[in-house]
Amino acid sequence: MRDRVHVLVGITILATSAGNAFAAGGTESAPAPGPAGEAVPSLAVLYKPYFPIGAALGGATIATQGALLAAQVNSLVAENDMKWEVIHPVSGNEPADYNFGPADKIVAFAQDHGMLARGHNLVWHQQVPAWVFAGADGTPLSATKAEVLARLQEHITTLLRHFKDEVYCWDVVNEALSDRSWRTDSPWHKTAGSSTGGDGIPDYVEKAFEYAREVDPSVKLFYNDYGIESGSKFERAFAFAKALKAKGLLDGIGIQGHWSIYSVDPKAVGRAIERFASLGLQVQITELDLSVYRWGDSSSLASLPPDRAELQARRYGELFRVFREEGVARALAGVTFWGIADDHTWLDHFPVAGRKDRPLLFDERHQPKKAFWAVARW
Ligand code: G3I
């Protein structure tokens, strides 16, 4: 995986294999040198003593961002291609009922570049087809709890077997907590959300972890959510994680990290990482990006103004300073960005559809932003 040598302000570092993609000449251009004229270092290499650096991708971005990804990260996750809607679109549990092609392409890309692959996700209230919850006559949400759980078990068993030894951890359940309670508007909750375990954990949540553990005891099982770094959602996630860990069903917590440059609290994130780790869990930042807009602001910027570029760099710098602190770094098992460059980000569609956001470390032309240098130099 390491085969190119870069000289960087007096120190010699090794870049990931993917550096040669630039030399080979693809659709991407080689990154411009940094502010002091130095070559662009690989975050994967710089952070090797700390934790893997990852990014989310899909078939389209393998084509358009492959060289940059391979140069910068050593861990990948499918942005959408392992979600139920894509990978298991039609009912049944025969091979023909699954669509493994797009996800296999991502795993192959990871393997070709010596990278880790995370699995995302097995249970979520979004991007899951209606048939999963439909009764025998097709009526929406009329399946029995037993039917829904049987479909869930088949799905989990098939996916974990398919990706055995290729995917090292799974976001088994994604976003089962709402801001106040469990997410009761989820079709999972409506059909299989009653709790028989005596601790209030909805059965579909606990069963998902049980099924996963049963089929592959070695793969790491994560609960993944946003907003669990502080406040009452932290407290509820902590209690739930403690209960699941005590049952031997949980290995890790994913703190998503969809924040804004105006509202992220790096110190609180560091505290949450250490608290979750105190339960004996691995902790990962799984979907990092920093929107350049305030929550609730629906205005639109034609380009990234210098003051926001500065603030974004400062916030990313603060976050990674916390991530490198001894106790936090020991607890942190990975930092994954939700994308790699601003030409592809889900935030162009949320919360204002069609508005350009610029939340990542590389710009639309794959050039390193100030934010990149704030993460790469310390
Ligand atoms: O694939 C179809 C395409 O055929 C169609 O033409 C197009 C029209 O809109 O839609 C395409 O599907 C979109 C899909 O992304 C693939 O690009 C969906 O509309 C769109 O809703 C979907 O959005 C994804 C979103 O999850 C789903 O809610 C985002 O890409 C993805 O980044 C986002 O990721 C989630 C994590 O999984 C969980 N945490 C939050 C995070 C952000 O919402």
Boltz pocket constraint, residues with backbone or C-beta under 6 A from the ligand:
constraints:
  - pocket:
      binder: B
      contacts: [[A, 79], [A, 80], [A, 126], [A, 127], [A, 174], [A, 256], [A, 287], [A, 346]]
      max_distance: 6.0
